[in-house]
Every structure is written in structure tokens, then in C-alpha cells.
Amino acid sequence: MNIIRAIDRKLEEVLLVIFSTIMVSVIFLQVAMRVSGNSLSWSEELARYCFIWLVYIGISYGVKKQRHIKVDVMLLLLKGKGKLVLAIAANLLFLFFSIYVVFSGYDIAAQLLSFGQQSPALGIPMGAVYMATPIGFGLAAIRLIQNLIVQIKMLFGKKELEIADERDRLQKQEGEDES
């Protein structure tokens, strides 16, 4: 059970660090090779594919931290449970969109895998690159479900009500910085 909790807590972070490290290392190596008059044919492709995976895993990480892009105007007008109901509705819409993207993305990736198309320089199956979409949005869907469970518990009073917009987060952060 501790392994599952550790994966739940750190999965996105570990993947983001791995892909970032590979991407930065390969780009640095490519720059160093160009300065010495040589060039690597595969480095830009690998960096591009790492960046693609970074973006989709980053979506899940943003959902996990509840920091994905949203418009806070309505949240600023509402208080307490009104904010919570709006947050639940937004997360439900995002969940439905994520599930749609998972299925559509999987269909496209599976099709590319069945065609056997490979990347030009590395020979990586292009379906593996395209799997970033369903995997990233699948992780995001899991995180959305986790958030919804917590929010529904808050709505029914089984957990302390805590829903913050960006203004609330900034005010709290400023208060901590002054202490």
C-alpha cells in the first residue's frame, strides 16, 4: 500500500524530472557538438518527443495541484459552497473532456502503432509518441476524480470547506511571506 501511495504522490513529478533531464541533457549535448563542428541527427527529435510527453504529464500535474488554467471571475463573485459547486461543475466538464481525449487519443495512437510508422532519426514507433495524449489525459482524469471526491466530501460537510481562487492563494502567500 505504501508503494501505491508513493506512486500516487510522486508519479507526475518523477516523470517530469526524467523527461526534463533528458531533454536538457540532449539539447546541451547537441549545442556542445555543434560548437565542436559536429552534429547529432537524433538529438532534436528526442528533445521534441520529451517535450511532448512533458506537456501531457504536466496537464495531469496541474490538475493534481489544482493549478490548471481557469477563469476565476465567477469564483470571485461567489462565496463558500457557491465556489465549491462551481469548482465541481468545472471539474466534471474537464473530466468528460479528458475521457473523450483519452479514447480519441488512444484510437489515433493504436492506429499509428498498427501502421508501424517510425520516427525518422530514432526509429521510435510514432504510436508511442502519440500515446502521450491518452496517458496524460488518463492521469488527469484520475486526478480529477480524486479532486471531485474531496470536493463532494466538502460539499456534504464531511471535510473542512477549502476552495480558493488565485486571489485567495496570493493573499495567503503574502501573509506567509510577511511572517
C-alpha positions, 0 to 999 in steps of 0.5 A: 500500500505504501508503494501505491501511495508513493506512486500516487504522490510522486508519479507526475513529478518523477516523470517530469524530472526524467523527461526534463533531464533528458531533454536538457541533457540532449539539447546541451549535448547537441549545442556542445557538438555543434560548437565542436563542428559536429552534429547529432541527427537524433538529438532534436527529435528526442528533445521534441518527443520529451517535450511532448510527453512533458506537456501531457504529464504536466496537464495531469500535474496541474490538475493534481495541484489544482493549478490548471488554467481557469477563469476565476471571475465567477469564483470571485463573485461567489462565496463558500459552497457557491465556489465549491459547486462551481469548482465541481461543475468545472471539474466534471466538464474537464473530466468528460473532456479528458475521457473523450481525449483519452479514447480519441487519443488512444484510437489515433495512437493504436492506429499509428502503432498498427501502421508501424510508422517510425520516427525518422532519426530514432526509429521510435514507433510514432504510436508511442509518441502519440500515446502521450495524449491518452496517458496524460489525459488518463492521469488527469482524469484520475486526478480529477476524480480524486479532486471531485471526491474531496470536493463532494466530501466538502460539499456534504460537510464531511471535510473542512470547506477549502476552495480558493481562487488565485486571489485567495492563494496570493493573499495567503502567500503574502501573509506567509511571506510577511511572517 
